[in-house]
Protein backbone atom coordinates (compact mmCIF):
# COMPACT_ATOMS: atom_id res chain seq x y z
CA UNK A 1 0.00 0.00 0.00
CA UNK A 2 1.35 3.42 -0.93
CA UNK A 3 1.83 6.18 1.65
CA UNK A 4 -0.40 9.27 1.57
CA UNK A 5 1.72 12.42 1.04
CA UNK A 6 0.84 14.85 3.83
CA UNK A 7 2.75 18.01 4.70
CA UNK A 8 2.66 18.92 8.39
CA UNK A 9 3.94 21.84 10.42
CA UNK A 10 6.79 20.64 12.67
CA UNK A 11 7.51 24.05 14.20
CA UNK A 12 7.92 23.50 17.93
CA UNK A 13 6.77 19.88 17.75
CA UNK A 14 8.53 17.66 20.27
CA UNK A 15 10.49 15.05 18.34
CA UNK A 16 12.52 12.24 19.87
CA UNK A 17 15.44 10.73 17.98
CA UNK A 18 16.63 7.47 19.53
CA UNK A 19 20.20 6.95 18.38
CA UNK A 20 23.33 9.04 18.23
CA UNK A 21 25.19 7.95 15.10
CA UNK A 22 25.45 9.14 11.49
CA UNK A 23 21.92 8.10 10.56
CA UNK A 24 20.53 9.88 13.60
CA UNK A 25 22.57 12.96 12.65
CA UNK A 26 20.91 13.06 9.23
CA UNK A 27 17.42 12.76 10.73
CA UNK A 28 18.19 15.45 13.30
CA UNK A 29 19.36 17.81 10.54
CA UNK A 30 16.16 17.24 8.56
CA UNK A 31 13.89 17.74 11.58
CA UNK A 32 15.85 20.83 12.61
CA UNK A 33 15.46 22.36 9.14
CA UNK A 34 11.69 22.18 9.61
CA UNK A 35 11.70 23.71 13.09
CA UNK A 36 11.18 20.69 15.34
CA UNK A 37 12.02 20.71 19.06
CA UNK A 38 14.44 17.76 19.14
CA UNK A 39 15.55 15.44 21.93
CA UNK A 40 18.28 12.90 21.16
CA UNK A 41 18.58 9.84 23.41
CA UNK A 42 21.53 7.46 23.11
CA UNK A 43 24.37 6.14 25.27
CA UNK A 44 26.82 7.51 22.68
CA UNK A 45 26.09 10.69 20.72
CA UNK A 46 28.25 12.09 17.94
CA UNK A 47 29.86 15.41 18.69
CA UNK A 48 28.30 16.81 15.50
CA UNK A 49 24.86 16.13 16.97
CA UNK A 50 25.63 17.61 20.39
CA UNK A 51 26.96 20.75 18.73
CA UNK A 52 23.74 21.48 16.83
CA UNK A 53 22.22 24.56 18.42
CA UNK A 54 18.85 24.22 20.10
CA UNK A 55 18.61 20.44 20.51
CA UNK A 56 18.66 18.46 23.76
CA UNK A 57 20.75 15.33 24.36
CA UNK A 58 20.45 12.58 26.96
CA UNK A 59 23.35 10.15 27.04
CA UNK A 60 21.45 7.09 28.19
CA UNK A 61 19.80 3.94 26.93
CA UNK A 62 16.30 4.48 25.55
CA UNK A 63 13.47 3.83 28.01
CA UNK A 64 9.71 4.05 27.49
CA UNK A 65 9.49 7.10 29.75
CA UNK A 66 11.50 8.98 27.11
CA UNK A 67 8.34 8.94 24.98
CA UNK A 68 6.45 11.12 27.44
CA UNK A 69 5.28 14.29 25.74
CA UNK A 70 6.83 13.38 22.39
CA UNK A 71 4.79 14.01 19.25
CA UNK A 72 7.03 12.32 16.67
CA UNK A 73 9.68 9.63 17.16
CA UNK A 74 12.56 8.41 15.01
CA UNK A 75 14.15 5.09 15.92
CA UNK A 76 17.66 5.42 14.48
CA UNK A 77 19.73 3.09 16.64
CA UNK A 78 22.01 0.41 15.15
CA UNK A 79 19.91 -2.29 16.86
CA UNK A 80 16.98 -3.39 14.68
CA UNK A 81 15.23 -5.16 17.53
CA UNK A 82 15.45 -2.05 19.72
CA UNK A 83 14.07 0.02 16.86
CA UNK A 84 11.21 -2.45 16.57
CA UNK A 85 10.47 -2.20 20.30
CA UNK A 86 10.49 1.58 20.10
CA UNK A 87 8.10 1.41 17.15
CA UNK A 88 5.77 -0.93 19.01
CA UNK A 89 5.72 1.37 22.05
CA UNK A 90 4.96 4.38 19.86
CA UNK A 91 2.11 2.60 18.12
CA UNK A 92 0.59 1.72 21.47
CA UNK A 93 0.67 5.42 22.36
CA UNK A 94 -0.45 6.59 18.89
CA UNK A 95 2.81 8.47 18.33
CA UNK A 96 3.95 8.67 14.68
CA UNK A 97 7.20 6.72 14.36
CA UNK A 98 9.88 6.17 11.76
CA UNK A 99 12.23 3.22 12.20
CA UNK A 100 15.13 3.87 9.86
CA UNK A 101 15.44 1.28 7.05
CA UNK A 102 12.66 -0.81 8.63
CA UNK A 103 9.60 0.13 6.59
CA UNK A 104 7.46 -2.47 8.31
CA UNK A 105 8.05 -0.68 11.63
CA UNK A 106 7.19 2.80 10.32
CA UNK A 107 3.96 4.73 10.45
CA UNK A 108 5.54 7.49 8.37
CA UNK A 109 8.52 7.79 6.04
CA UNK A 110 11.11 10.48 5.44
CA UNK A 111 10.86 11.42 1.76
CA UNK A 112 13.68 12.65 -0.42
CA UNK A 113 12.96 16.36 -0.75
CA UNK A 114 13.97 19.71 -2.17
CA UNK A 115 13.38 22.91 -0.20
CA UNK A 116 13.63 26.56 -1.15
CA UNK A 117 12.00 28.86 1.38
CA UNK A 118 8.58 27.37 1.98
CA UNK A 119 8.46 25.60 -1.36
CA UNK A 120 9.01 21.89 -0.76
CA UNK A 121 8.96 19.08 -3.31
CA UNK A 122 9.02 15.59 -1.81
CA UNK A 123 9.45 12.14 -3.33
CA UNK A 124 8.74 8.68 -1.99
CA UNK A 125 8.78 5.14 -3.31
CA UNK A 126 7.11 3.75 -0.20
CA UNK A 127 10.51 2.68 1.09
CA UNK A 128 11.06 0.38 -1.89
CA UNK A 129 13.72 2.16 -3.92
CA UNK A 130 15.90 5.08 -2.79
CA UNK A 131 17.42 5.00 -6.28
CA UNK A 132 14.10 6.05 -7.79
CA UNK A 133 13.46 8.84 -5.29
CA UNK A 134 16.99 10.14 -5.85
CA UNK A 135 16.40 10.04 -9.61
CA UNK A 136 13.20 12.09 -9.22
CA UNK A 137 14.96 14.54 -6.93
CA UNK A 138 17.74 15.07 -9.46
CA UNK A 139 15.27 15.54 -12.32
CA UNK A 140 13.14 18.10 -10.46
CA UNK A 141 16.04 19.91 -8.77
CA UNK A 142 16.63 22.42 -11.62
CA UNK A 143 13.05 23.70 -11.23
CA UNK A 144 13.15 24.21 -7.45
CA UNK A 145 15.35 27.30 -7.34
CA UNK A 146 15.83 30.10 -4.79
CA UNK A 147 13.87 32.30 -7.21
CA UNK A 148 10.89 29.96 -6.92
CA UNK A 149 11.02 30.16 -3.14
CA UNK A 150 11.27 33.96 -3.22
CA UNK A 151 8.43 34.23 -5.73
CA UNK A 152 6.21 31.97 -3.60
CA UNK A 153 6.83 34.22 -0.60
CA UNK A 154 5.98 37.27 -2.70
CA UNK A 155 2.74 35.77 -4.03
CA UNK A 156 1.80 34.60 -0.55
CA UNK A 157 1.90 38.17 0.73
CA UNK A 158 -0.55 39.19 -2.00
CA UNK A 159 -3.31 36.74 -1.08
CA UNK A 160 -5.31 39.00 1.23
CA UNK A 161 -5.11 42.00 -1.09
CA UNK A 162 -5.99 39.83 -4.08
CA UNK A 163 -9.12 38.49 -2.39
CA UNK A 164 -10.16 42.07 -1.63
CA UNK A 165 -9.70 43.59 -5.07
CA UNK A 166 -10.19 40.61 -7.41
CA UNK A 167 -13.43 38.78 -6.63
CA UNK A 168 -13.14 36.01 -9.21
CA UNK A 169 -11.05 33.02 -8.16
CA UNK A 170 -10.32 32.25 -11.79
CA UNK A 171 -9.03 35.78 -12.35
CA UNK A 172 -6.82 35.52 -9.27
CA UNK A 173 -5.31 32.31 -10.66
CA UNK A 174 -4.57 34.10 -13.93
CA UNK A 175 -2.81 36.90 -12.07
CA UNK A 176 -0.68 34.46 -10.08
CA UNK A 177 0.24 32.57 -13.26
CA UNK A 178 1.15 35.82 -15.03
CA UNK A 179 3.35 36.96 -12.16
CA UNK A 180 5.07 33.57 -12.02
CA UNK A 181 5.72 33.70 -15.76
CA UNK A 182 7.19 37.19 -15.40
CA UNK A 183 9.45 36.04 -12.56
CA UNK A 184 10.71 33.06 -14.56
CA UNK A 185 11.20 35.13 -17.70
CA UNK A 186 13.00 38.01 -15.98
CA UNK A 187 14.81 35.77 -13.47
CA UNK A 188 13.73 37.97 -10.57
CA UNK A 189 10.76 38.51 -8.30
CA UNK A 190 8.28 40.98 -9.87
CA UNK A 191 8.59 44.50 -8.50
CA UNK A 192 5.76 46.23 -6.67
CA UNK A 193 5.08 48.33 -9.75
CA UNK A 194 4.83 45.27 -12.02
CA UNK A 195 2.54 43.52 -9.55
CA UNK A 196 0.25 46.54 -9.36
CA UNK A 197 0.10 46.77 -13.15
CA UNK A 198 -0.83 43.11 -13.54
CA UNK A 199 -3.49 43.27 -10.83
CA UNK A 200 -4.93 46.47 -12.28
CA UNK A 201 -5.20 44.88 -15.73
CA UNK A 202 -7.35 42.06 -14.38
CA UNK A 203 -9.27 44.07 -11.79
CA UNK A 204 -10.64 46.57 -14.32
Secondary structure by P-SEA (a helix, b strand, c coil): cbbbbbbbbccccbbbbccccaaaaaaaaaaaaaccbbbbbcccccccccccccbbbbcccccccccccccbbbbccccaaaaaaaaaaaaaacccccccccccccccccccccccccbbbbbbcccccaaaaaaaaaaacccccaaaaaaaaaaaaaaaaaaaccccaaaaaaaaaaaaaaaaaacccccaaaaaaaaaaaac
